């Protein structure tokens, strides 16, 4: 399929991200180059990339969605992803959830400090 749209040149990754947020790759399909990907020989299946329980090395961590309290119970985050060992002895927040919790707690700490200043 011939296409009259020309893929622009980008100077930064931010420009690339902003462009693809507002454009469809299908409009530029004929301008893409084929690439060859090589998977490491030790990776036999997608399961090999899954996070593992540190106590049971061959046990893949499962995902569940739950509500957690943050900032000493000051707020709750709903439907956050947690990884857990089905053997029942290990849980941790998923990396993206841990990042959100850290950001939310920092924001709540700033709000609490403002309330304390206003109350004083």
Buried (B, 14 or more C-beta within 10 A) or exposed (E): EEEEEEBEEEEEEEEEEEEEEEEEEEEBEEEEEEEEEEEEEEEEEEEEEEEBBEEBEEBBBBEEEBEBEBBEEEBEBEEBBBBBBEEEEBBBBBEEBBEBBEEBBEEBEEEEEEEEEEEE
